[in-house]
Amino acid sequence: MLRWVLMAAVELHLDFETRSRTDLSERGLDNYCDDPSTQVLMMAWAVNEALPQVWFPAAGPMPEQLELLIRRNEILKIAFNSDFERTILKRILHIETPVAAWADPMLMGRHASIAGDLAFVGEVLGLAEDKKKSADGRRLIKLFCEPAKRKKKDPPGMPEFNDSTTHPEDWTKFVEYCRQDVIAEREIFHKLKAFRLPPEEQRMYELDQEINERGLPIDVDFVAKASKIVTEEREELMAEMRALTGLENPNSTAQLLGYLKTQNYEFNSLGAKWVIKALGDAASELTENGRSALKFRQSLAKSSTAKLEAISAFVCADGRLRRQYVYGGAARTLRWSGRQAQPHNFPRPSVKKIEEATAAILTGDRAEVRKFGPVLAVVASCLRGAIYA
């Protein structure tokens, strides 16, 4: 019993630096982990207030003490945006840990109405210079965590990624940057201890993580056919809009606004409410060509394109779309927000016969889809068909 109490008093602060051919921001954490090129470069870690140590997987196995600390569920593990560290441990290092064994200063910050990244939260809390996140991090991550952009003058045989052999001085800075992240995260954790999630919210967050890891089952055939239909329709609409306006890029707000001014458009914005107002004003002096251009813009602005692109980019190899919900992501309210495809924010259907329209999309034939209304509006109305029970 005494040993358990002593172990429970231990806090393990940790932070990973990884590299991959896959862009984390463009494909998501699960696809990032699935890429065979993804590797852990280093892991900085500290027990309680000790100076951070760094483990380099390329130099040898994880130290036994560190592995014991990670595997013991009663030991609190602390990381900013802990979902990343927990997933890297599970998917890359094959060490599974329960959500309940983690505390996340990022969530504590949100609970305190401080929503932002590590640097932002540290700035709001007024961390001392020696406790802050290093300002050089973005450059170092680009240098070591992404494939190197080689130049013709580089000697042959250069590795795909930069490392300690290609940039020894910057590598030393990178290691210190990783250590400094642990120091900054630890300082934020201590300053925000009063904002640890209460038991009810902690259970809610654990459920959130379970839902996010399970993901949403995606009908990839529907997404592929809907994407093809949307692409074809947008290309046709853009061609018609170019012919109407004479603009090289009518999708450009500046170019289109300039054209509309010649058509008696009275507003200085193309925001949705102004477009609706212009089209709804019977007394407006807007020309017919101006009205047609605005209607083209309304059609092209349908959210179907962006959401289909996001689903296609972030869906996993097993056909599931993961990590789409962000616990406490709405600043100051602790409400959920979304990321990427944002499935909680699909457009409200404007088509009545959704099942029939969805079946038409699955034929891949635009002519069939057009029977239910404007093609982009029909696809937007049927977006929920991308997710199946």
C-alpha positions in Angstrom: 0.0 0.0 0.0 2.8 2.4 0.9 4.6 1.7 -2.4 1.4 2.4 -4.3 1.0 5.8 -2.5 4.6 6.7 -3.3 4.2 5.7 -6.9 1.0 7.7 -7.2 2.9 10.8 -6.0 5.2 10.6 -9.0 4.4 12.9 -11.9 6.0 12.1 -15.3 6.2 15.0 -17.7 7.0 14.1 -21.3 7.2 15.3 -24.8 7.9 13.7 -28.2 9.6 15.0 -31.3 8.8 12.9 -34.4 9.4 12.9 -38.2 7.5 11.6 -41.2 6.9 11.9 -44.9 3.2 12.4 -44.0 2.1 15.9 -43.1 0.3 15.7 -39.8 -1.8 18.8 -40.4 -2.9 17.6 -43.9 -3.6 13.9 -43.1 -4.3 13.7 -39.3 -2.7 11.9 -36.5 -3.9 8.4 -37.4 -2.6 8.5 -41.0 0.6 10.1 -39.7 1.1 7.1 -37.4 0.3 4.6 -40.1 3.0 5.9 -42.4 6.0 3.5 -42.2 8.3 6.6 -42.4 7.0 8.0 -39.1 9.7 7.7 -36.4 10.2 9.0 -32.9 13.4 11.2 -32.9 13.5 11.8 -29.2 11.5 11.9 -26.0 12.2 14.4 -23.3 11.0 13.4 -19.9 11.2 14.5 -16.3 10.1 13.0 -13.0 8.5 15.7 -10.8 10.9 18.7 -10.6 14.0 16.9 -11.9 15.9 18.2 -14.9 14.5 16.8 -18.1 16.4 13.8 -19.7 16.2 12.9 -23.3 15.8 9.4 -24.8 16.8 8.8 -28.4 15.3 5.6 -29.8 18.0 5.4 -32.5 20.6 5.1 -29.7 19.0 2.2 -27.9 15.9 0.8 -26.1 13.8 2.9 -23.8 15.4 3.1 -20.3 13.8 0.5 -18.0 12.9 3.2 -15.4 11.1 5.3 -18.0 9.2 2.4 -19.4 8.1 1.4 -15.9 6.9 4.9 -15.2 4.9 4.9 -18.4 3.4 1.5 -18.0 2.3 2.0 -14.4 -1.3 3.3 -14.7 -1.2 4.9 -11.2 1.6 7.2 -12.2 0.3 10.5 -13.6 1.6 11.2 -17.1 1.5 14.9 -18.1 1.8 16.3 -21.6 0.4 19.3 -23.5 -2.0 18.0 -26.1 -1.6 14.6 -24.5 -3.6 12.8 -27.3 -0.5 13.1 -29.5 1.9 11.6 -26.9 -0.6 8.9 -25.9 -1.2 7.9 -29.5 2.5 7.9 -30.4 3.1 5.7 -27.5 0.4 3.3 -28.6 0.8 3.3 -32.3 4.6 3.7 -32.8 6.1 2.4 -29.5 3.3 -0.1 -28.8 2.8 1.0 -25.2 -0.9 1.5 -24.4 -2.0 3.8 -21.6 -5.5 4.7 -20.4 -6.7 8.2 -20.8 -7.4 8.3 -17.1 -3.6 8.1 -16.5 -3.0 11.4 -18.1 -3.3 15.1 -17.3 -3.2 17.7 -20.0 -2.2 21.3 -19.3 -3.9 22.2 -22.7 -7.3 21.1 -21.3 -6.6 22.7 -18.0 -5.9 25.9 -19.9 -9.2 25.6 -21.7 -11.0 25.0 -18.4 -9.4 28.3 -17.3 -10.7 30.0 -20.5 -7.1 30.1 -22.0 -7.5 28.3 -25.3 -4.3 28.2 -27.4 -1.1 26.4 -28.1 1.8 26.0 -25.6 3.4 29.3 -26.4 0.2 31.2 -26.1 -0.8 29.7 -22.8 2.7 30.3 -21.4 2.5 33.9 -22.5 -0.9 34.5 -20.9 0.3 33.0 -17.7 3.4 35.2 -17.7 6.0 32.4 -17.6 9.5 33.5 -16.9 11.9 33.4 -19.9 13.6 30.3 -18.8 10.3 28.5 -18.4 8.8 29.5 -21.8 8.5 27.5 -24.9 11.5 28.1 -27.2 10.7 30.6 -30.0 12.9 28.8 -32.5 10.8 25.7 -32.5 8.9 26.2 -35.8 12.2 26.5 -37.7 13.7 23.4 -36.0 10.6 21.3 -36.6 10.6 22.2 -40.3 14.3 21.4 -40.5 14.2 18.0 -38.8 10.7 16.7 -38.9 9.9 17.1 -42.6 11.7 15.6 -45.6 14.6 17.8 -46.5 14.4 19.9 -49.7 17.7 19.0 -51.3 19.4 21.4 -53.7 21.5 20.6 -56.7 24.6 21.8 -54.9 24.1 19.3 -52.1 26.6 16.4 -52.2 25.1 13.1 -53.5 23.9 10.5 -51.0 22.4 13.1 -48.5 19.8 11.5 -46.3 16.1 12.1 -46.8 15.7 13.8 -43.5 18.1 16.3 -41.9 19.7 15.0 -38.6 22.6 15.4 -36.3 25.1 14.6 -39.0 23.8 17.2 -41.5 23.1 20.0 -39.0 24.9 19.2 -35.8 24.6 22.7 -34.2 20.9 22.9 -35.0 20.4 19.4 -33.7 21.8 20.4 -30.4 19.3 23.3 -30.3 16.5 20.9 -31.3 17.3 18.6 -28.3 17.2 21.6 -26.0 14.0 22.7 -27.6 12.4 19.3 -26.7 13.7 19.7 -23.1 12.3 23.2 -22.9 8.9 22.0 -23.9 8.8 19.7 -20.9 9.8 22.6 -18.7 7.1 24.9 -20.1 4.4 22.2 -19.9 5.4 21.4 -16.3 5.3 25.1 -15.3 1.8 25.5 -16.9 0.6 22.4 -15.2 1.6 23.7 -11.8 0.1 27.1 -12.4 -3.2 25.6 -13.5 -3.6 22.8 -11.0 -6.7 24.4 -9.7 -8.2 23.9 -13.1 -7.8 20.1 -13.4 -10.9 18.7 -14.9 -13.5 17.8 -12.2 -14.5 14.1 -12.1 -17.7 14.6 -14.2 -15.7 16.5 -16.9 -12.9 14.0 -16.7 -15.4 11.2 -17.5 -16.8 13.3 -20.3 -13.3 13.8 -21.8 -12.5 10.1 -21.5 -15.7 9.3 -23.4 -14.7 12.0 -26.0 -11.3 10.3 -26.5 -13.0 6.9 -26.9 -15.4 8.3 -29.5 -12.6 10.1 -31.4 -10.4 6.9 -31.4 -13.2 4.8 -32.7 -14.0 7.2 -35.4 -16.9 7.5 -37.9 -17.5 4.9 -40.5 -17.3 6.5 -44.0 -18.9 5.3 -47.2 -15.7 5.9 -49.3 -17.6 5.0 -52.5 -20.1 7.8 -51.9 -17.3 10.3 -51.1 -15.4 9.4 -54.2 -18.5 9.7 -56.5 -19.7 12.9 -54.8 -16.3 14.4 -55.1 -16.1 13.7 -58.8 -19.6 15.1 -59.3 -18.7 18.3 -57.4 -15.4 18.7 -59.2 -17.1 18.4 -62.6 -19.9 20.8 -61.6 -17.5 23.4 -60.2 -15.4 23.4 -63.3 -18.5 23.9 -65.5 -19.8 26.7 -63.3 -16.4 28.4 -63.2 -16.2 28.3 -67.0 -19.6 29.9 -67.3 -18.6 32.5 -64.7 -15.4 33.3 -66.6 -17.4 33.7 -69.8 -19.9 36.0 -68.0 -17.4 38.2 -66.2 -14.3 38.0 -68.4 -12.3 37.5 -65.2 -9.3 35.2 -65.1 -10.2 34.0 -61.6 -13.8 34.8 -60.7 -13.2 32.9 -57.5 -11.0 35.8 -56.3 -12.9 38.1 -54.0 -10.9 41.1 -55.1 -11.4 40.4 -58.8 -15.1 39.6 -58.5 -15.8 42.6 -56.3 -14.1 44.9 -58.9 -16.3 43.4 -61.6 -19.5 43.7 -59.6 -18.8 47.4 -58.9 -19.1 47.9 -62.7 -22.5 46.2 -62.4 -23.9 48.6 -59.8 -23.2 46.4 -56.8 -23.4 48.8 -53.9 -21.6 46.9 -51.1 -17.9 46.6 -50.4 -18.1 43.0 -49.2 -19.0 39.7 -50.7 -20.0 38.3 -47.3 -23.1 36.0 -47.4 -25.4 38.5 -45.8 -24.5 41.2 -48.3 -24.9 38.9 -51.3 -28.3 37.9 -50.0 -29.3 41.5 -49.4 -28.2 42.5 -52.9 -30.1 39.7 -54.6 -33.2 40.3 -52.4 -33.5 44.0 -53.0 -36.0 44.5 -55.8 -35.2 48.2 -56.0 -31.4 47.5 -56.5 -29.8 48.8 -59.6 -27.7 45.7 -59.9 -27.5 44.5 -63.5 -28.7 41.1 -64.6 -25.1 40.1 -65.2 -24.3 41.2 -61.7 -27.1 39.1 -60.3 -26.0 36.1 -62.3 -22.4 36.5 -61.0 -23.6 36.6 -57.4 -25.8 33.5 -58.0 -22.7 31.7 -59.4 -20.8 32.7 -56.3 -23.5 31.4 -54.0 -23.5 28.1 -55.8 -19.7 27.8 -55.7 -19.7 28.6 -52.0 -21.5 25.4 -51.0 -19.7 23.6 -48.2 -19.8 20.3 -50.0 -16.5 20.8 -51.7 -14.4 21.6 -48.6 -16.1 18.9 -46.5 -15.6 16.2 -49.1 -12.0 17.2 -49.5 -11.5 17.0 -45.7 -13.1 13.6 -45.5 -11.0 12.3 -48.4 -7.8 13.7 -46.9 -8.3 12.5 -43.3 -10.2 9.2 -43.6 -8.0 6.3 -42.5 -7.1 3.1 -44.4 -9.9 1.2 -42.6 -12.5 3.6 -43.8 -13.0 5.5 -40.5 -12.7 9.2 -39.9 -11.1 9.8 -36.6 -10.5 12.7 -34.1 -13.1 15.1 -35.6 -14.3 16.4 -32.2 -12.3 18.8 -30.0 -13.2 18.7 -26.3 -13.4 22.2 -24.9 -12.3 23.6 -28.3 -14.7 26.5 -28.1 -12.9 29.3 -26.3 -14.3 30.2 -22.8 -17.3 27.9 -23.0 -15.6 24.4 -22.8 -18.1 23.3 -25.5 -17.0 20.9 -28.2 -15.7 22.3 -31.5 -14.8 20.3 -34.6 -11.8 19.9 -36.9 -11.2 19.0 -40.5 -14.6 17.7 -41.9 -16.5 19.0 -38.8 -19.3 16.4 -39.0 -21.3 18.2 -36.3 -21.6 21.1 -38.7 -22.9 19.6 -41.9 -25.3 21.9 -43.8 -29.0 21.6 -43.3 -30.6 19.7 -46.2 -32.5 21.8 -48.8 -33.6 18.7 -50.7 -36.7 16.8 -49.5 -36.0 13.4 -51.1 -32.7 12.7 -49.4 -32.6 8.9 -49.9 -33.4 9.2 -53.6 -30.9 12.0 -54.1 -28.2 10.0 -52.3 -28.9 7.1 -54.6 -28.5 9.4 -57.6 -25.1 10.6 -56.3 -24.1 6.9 -56.0 -24.7 6.5 -59.7 -22.0 9.0 -60.4 -24.2 10.6 -63.0 -24.6 14.4 -62.7 -27.7 14.3 -64.9 -29.4 12.1 -62.3 -28.3 14.3 -59.5 -29.6 17.5 -61.3 -33.1 16.0 -61.2 -33.3 16.9 -57.5 -32.0 20.5 -57.9 -28.8 22.4 -58.4 -26.0 19.8 -58.2 -23.8 21.4 -55.5 -26.8 22.1 -53.3 -28.0 18.5 -53.7 -24.6 17.1 -52.8 -24.4 19.5 -49.8 -27.8 18.3 -48.7 -26.7 14.6 -48.9 -23.4 15.0 -47.1 -24.6 12.9 -44.2 -24.7 10.0 -46.6 -20.9 9.9 -46.3 -21.4 8.5 -42.8 -23.1 5.2 -42.3 -24.3 3.4 -39.2 
